[in-house]
Amino acid sequence: MLDAWISSNYILFLEITVHWISEDWQLKEILIDFCKLSGSHSGENLHEFFIQCCDNMRILTKVYFYIIIVIIIVLIILYSFILLYEI
């Protein structure tokens, strides 16, 4: 999850957290990075900082891998829905 916000003294920050459900069904989360932003809160700027943070931590390829897995799962669900309801 990305969370961008402005401090009381007008400094921009980006927080990157990961959320998951444990084997015993407990919701877990961990802070991955917390960095100072420059520029606006635009989607393009947040994307650039997110990519930069992930690349600095050497986890960018893992992030891309999980994004691809999620896209594949969504496509399978959509395809199953189409077949089930003959759309």
Contacts in CASP RR format, 6 or more apart in sequence:
PFRMAT RR
TARGET T0000
AUTHOR 0000-0000-0000
METHOD contacts of the structure
MODEL  1
MLDAWISSNYILFLEITVHWISEDWQLKEILIDFCKLSGSHSGENLHEFF
IQCCDNMRILTKVYFYIIIVIIIVLIILYSFILLYEI
1 16 0 8 1.000
1 17 0 8 1.000
1 18 0 8 1.000
1 19 0 8 1.000
2 14 0 8 1.000
2 15 0 8 1.000
2 16 0 8 1.000
2 46 0 8 1.000
2 50 0 8 1.000
3 14 0 8 1.000
3 15 0 8 1.000
3 17 0 8 1.000
4 12 0 8 1.000
4 13 0 8 1.000
4 14 0 8 1.000
4 15 0 8 1.000
4 37 0 8 1.000
4 41 0 8 1.000
4 46 0 8 1.000
5 12 0 8 1.000
5 13 0 8 1.000
5 15 0 8 1.000
6 12 0 8 1.000
6 13 0 8 1.000
7 13 0 8 1.000
11 36 0 8 1.000
12 36 0 8 1.000
12 37 0 8 1.000
12 38 0 8 1.000
12 39 0 8 1.000
12 41 0 8 1.000
13 34 0 8 1.000
13 35 0 8 1.000
13 36 0 8 1.000
13 37 0 8 1.000
14 33 0 8 1.000
14 34 0 8 1.000
14 35 0 8 1.000
14 36 0 8 1.000
14 37 0 8 1.000
14 46 0 8 1.000
14 49 0 8 1.000
14 50 0 8 1.000
14 53 0 8 1.000
15 31 0 8 1.000
15 33 0 8 1.000
15 34 0 8 1.000
16 31 0 8 1.000
16 32 0 8 1.000
16 33 0 8 1.000
16 34 0 8 1.000
16 50 0 8 1.000
16 53 0 8 1.000
16 54 0 8 1.000
17 29 0 8 1.000
17 30 0 8 1.000
17 31 0 8 1.000
17 32 0 8 1.000
18 29 0 8 1.000
18 30 0 8 1.000
18 32 0 8 1.000
19 27 0 8 1.000
19 28 0 8 1.000
19 29 0 8 1.000
20 27 0 8 1.000
20 28 0 8 1.000
20 29 0 8 1.000
21 27 0 8 1.000
21 28 0 8 1.000
22 28 0 8 1.000
32 53 0 8 1.000
32 57 0 8 1.000
32 59 0 8 1.000
33 53 0 8 1.000
33 56 0 8 1.000
33 57 0 8 1.000
35 49 0 8 1.000
35 53 0 8 1.000
37 45 0 8 1.000
37 46 0 8 1.000
37 49 0 8 1.000
39 45 0 8 1.000
51 60 0 8 1.000
54 60 0 8 1.000
54 63 0 8 1.000
81 87 0 8 1.000
END
